[in-house]
Each structure stands twice: as C-alpha cells, then as structure tokens.
Amino acid sequence: MLVRPNLRVQSGISSPRINLPIKISAPQFSLLLGGALLLAGCATHATAWEYRTRTTASPSGKSVLDGYGKSGWELVGCTCRPKDHTGTNFVYQYVFKRPKH
C-alpha cells in the first residue's frame, strides 16, 4: 500500500505541493490502525465517582481536610449558608469526590 500525504497549506498564499511517498505493508497498516483504535477506545472511558458531603457548624481546619485527602477524597466544593433566619449562625458544607473502586 502506498500512501501519499498532501501537505498543502490552506491560506491565501499558494505553496508548492509536497508529496512524500511512504511505503507501508499490510501488516504494518493493520498494526497502526489497531493501535489507533485501541487508543481511541481508551480515551472514551469515563471515570465513575463517589461523593461525600460533610456539614459542620464551624469551618473545618486543615487537619480535617488533610485527613479526607489521605483517604483519597478530593475537595470539589464548599458552601457557607445561614443556619437560621437571624443570619448570625452559619453552616459550612464541604463536597468531596474520589474514583469508585
């Protein structure tokens, strides 16, 4: 099988045409095609995640967050909202994720 790539630049300026003959045998072509399909299949794999939330009455310290990190959890979000209608007490909610096993 003979493959002749056309390396022509698409612009307003015309450029010379470059033809590079590349000889590939049928087994080499099959191996190349199979490798490309294998890589394409690996790229479409989606990771399944599990999530955990932690709600506290005060901001969590570094040691608490480090503990979750050592367990494989990644902090993906944090919110602070009023605990009651007075607006003086707050609740902190942390959202963690990690790959499902």
Backbone hydrogen bonds, N-H to C=O, Kabsch-Sander energy under -0.5 kcal/mol:
donor,donor_aa,acceptor,acceptor_aa,energy
3,V,1,M,-0.5
3,V,22,I,-2.1
7,L,5,P,-0.8
7,L,18,I,-1.1
8,R,6,N,-1.0
11,S,9,V,-1.2
14,S,12,G,-0.5
19,N,17,R,-0.6
20,L,5,P,-0.6
20,L,18,I,-0.6
22,I,3,V,-1.9
24,I,1,M,-1.9
24,I,22,I,-0.6
29,F,25,S,-2.6
30,S,26,A,-2.4
31,L,27,P,-2.3
32,L,28,Q,-2.5
33,L,29,F,-2.8
34,G,30,S,-2.7
35,G,31,L,-2.3
36,A,32,L,-2.1
37,L,33,L,-2.3
38,L,34,G,-2.2
39,L,35,G,-2.4
40,A,36,A,-2.2
41,G,37,L,-2.0
42,C,38,L,-1.8
43,A,39,L,-1.7
44,T,40,A,-0.7
45,H,42,C,-1.0
50,E,98,R,-2.6
52,R,96,F,-2.1
54,R,94,Y,-2.3
56,T,92,Y,-2.9
65,L,61,G,-1.8
66,D,62,K,-2.8
67,G,63,S,-1.7
68,Y,64,V,-1.7
69,G,65,L,-2.0
70,K,66,D,-2.4
71,S,67,G,-1.1
72,G,69,G,-1.5
73,W,68,Y,-2.5
74,E,97,K,-2.9
76,V,95,V,-2.9
77,G,95,V,-1.3
79,T,93,Q,-2.5
81,R,91,V,-2.3
83,K,89,N,-3.5
84,D,89,N,-0.7
87,G,84,D,-0.9
91,V,81,R,-2.8
92,Y,56,T,-3.0
93,Q,79,T,-2.5
94,Y,54,R,-3.0
95,V,77,G,-2.7
96,F,52,R,-3.2
97,K,74,E,-2.1
98,R,50,E,-1.7
100,K,48,A,-3.0
